[in-house]
Amino acid sequence: MRYLLIVSFVGMAFLASGQEPTKTAASSKEAKLVDEISLSDSDIEVFKEQTKQKVEEFQQHIVTIGSKDQPTEKRNMAEKEALKLFFKGAEMQISTINTDGTVSIMSRPMEKYLARLKSLPFTAVVIKFYDLVYISSFTRGPDGRYYSSATVIQEFTGFSGDNIVYKDVTKKEIEIVVDLVEDKFFNEKKWKVFLGNIKATETRKS
């Protein structure tokens, strides 16, 4: 395992062109699709790679937002860029280990979670990520969108001065949504990968 401290959770547009899928599409990391057809196996591989990039970009933004050593302007910019990765209405589950060893879980809208992350009551916050553990297969939902999930491991450490006052490791499951969006420049619809709700599936002391 390795920590992903600097990542590319990649401010590229992960868009696919509106044509039938070809082998060239997979090699160029573009899935050529229209809304009347299903994703081919090569298209699925393209979106799995884009999912990794999106998750890694989000992870980098989280590290920046949580670091009190970073300039405020940089943290604010990371917050704005992180929100662009998400499907509208996405929520984050937050898990906390209580003093009696039990775990409390609550959900917050993503924008509120990111804003709170900047103002946590610690003198320093260090967030590290292990490698992306798993990406599930993409399946088409009744709404026509494609869905998958990605699993990551996050280590959170909160300091008071030089002392660690809180630390945990959480397994997080990230919903992945592939949706057709309007590309105004090309005047056509293209498939795009978004991050969705994030669940805390397991939390333990580090």
JOTAKA-V726018 format. One record per backbone hydrogen bond with DSSP energy under -0.5 kcal/mol. NH is the residue of the N-H (numbers start at 0). CO is the residue of the C=O. Records with the same first field share a line. If there is no record, write none. Layout:
NH->CO  CO
This chain:
3->128
4->2
6->4
11->9
13->11
14->12
15->190
18->16
25->21
26->22
27->23
28->25
29->24
31->29
32->16  30
36->33
43->39
44->40
45->41
46->42
47->43
48->44
49->45
50->46
51->47
52->48
53->49
54->50
55->51
56->52
57->53
58->54
59->55
60->56
61->57
62->58
63->59
64->60
65->61
66->62
67->65
69->66
74->70
75->71
76->72
77->73
78->74
79->75
80->76
81->77
82->78
83->79
84->80  81
85->82
86->194
89->86
91->107
92->197
93->105
95->103
97->95  101
100->97
103->95
105->93
107->91
109->89
111->108
112->108
113->109
114->110
115->111
116->112
117->113
118->114  115
119->116
121->119
122->158
123->158
125->156
127->154
129->152
132->150
133->150
135->148
138->146
140->144
143->140
145->177
146->138
147->175
149->173
150->133
151->171
153->169
154->127
155->153  167
156->125
157->165
158->123
159->162
162->159
164->157  162
165->157
167->155
168->203
169->153
170->201
171->151  169
172->198
173->149  171
174->172  196
175->147
176->193
177->145
178->176  191
180->178  189
182->187
183->181
186->182
187->182
189->180
191->178
192->13
193->176
194->84
195->174
197->90
198->172
200->170  198
201->170
203->168
205->166
